[in-house]
Amino acid sequence: MNITEDRISNIAHKIIDKLWRDDLVDFPDETKARERVKSSIASFFKISDELDDIVRKKLASYSKAKVPGSREWEILYSKFYEEEAAKRKL
């Protein structure tokens, strides 16, 4: 999934604001906290993209091609995605 820096920044601002408004966290350095949240979000999407690529390659390697979007493809995609995530302990 391609996500822009602006979208990541927007999400990070919302997370930080919500945590502060709900009095769950006091940030000694809000800018540093926001940068950490942005970094975490970017890492999540990067890993998600890597897993997606691995799973799609695995599905494409089947001798009987699975049609993307079909029920069988969706089931196998979910299964393989979970397996790859478990391998990485995510």
SULQUI-V603714 format. One record per residue. PHI is phi in whole degrees, 0 to 359 (NA if undefined). PSI is psi in radians with two decimals (NA if undefined). NEAR is the number of other ideal C-beta (glycine too) atoms within 10 Angstrom. Layout:
phi;psi;near
PHI;PSI;NEAR
PHI;PSI;NEAR
This chain:
phi;psi;near
NA;2.26;7
270;2.05;6
236;2.34;15
280;2.78;8
300;-0.66;9
297;-0.71;8
293;-0.74;12
299;-0.76;18
298;-0.74;15
298;-0.78;11
296;-0.77;14
299;-0.75;20
299;-0.76;13
296;-0.70;11
296;-0.87;16
299;-0.80;19
298;-0.75;12
295;-0.76;11
299;-0.72;15
289;-0.81;14
299;-0.67;8
277;0.11;8
55;0.71;7
268;-0.45;8
212;2.48;11
249;2.14;8
266;2.09;12
291;-0.54;6
222;1.66;9
297;-0.64;13
297;-0.77;9
295;-0.70;10
298;-0.76;17
297;-0.70;17
295;-0.65;13
295;-0.73;13
295;-0.77;19
301;-0.78;18
298;-0.72;12
295;-0.74;12
295;-0.79;17
298;-0.71;14
296;-0.73;10
302;-0.84;13
291;-0.58;14
295;-0.83;12
296;-0.72;14
300;-0.74;15
295;-0.71;13
297;-0.79;12
298;-0.73;19
300;-0.78;14
298;-0.78;11
299;-0.82;15
295;-0.75;20
297;-0.67;15
294;-0.70;10
297;-0.76;15
293;-0.65;16
290;-0.39;10
280;-0.15;8
297;2.46;10
295;-0.67;4
264;1.93;5
299;2.34;10
265;2.39;16
277;2.06;8
304;2.31;11
97;-0.29;8
288;2.82;10
301;-0.79;9
299;-0.77;11
298;-0.78;16
298;-0.72;12
296;-0.84;11
295;-0.69;16
301;-0.85;18
299;-0.77;11
298;-0.89;11
294;-0.65;17
297;-0.80;17
297;-0.69;13
297;-0.80;13
295;-0.69;18
295;-0.69;14
294;-0.67;9
301;-0.64;10
270;0.03;9
59;0.83;5
258;NA;11
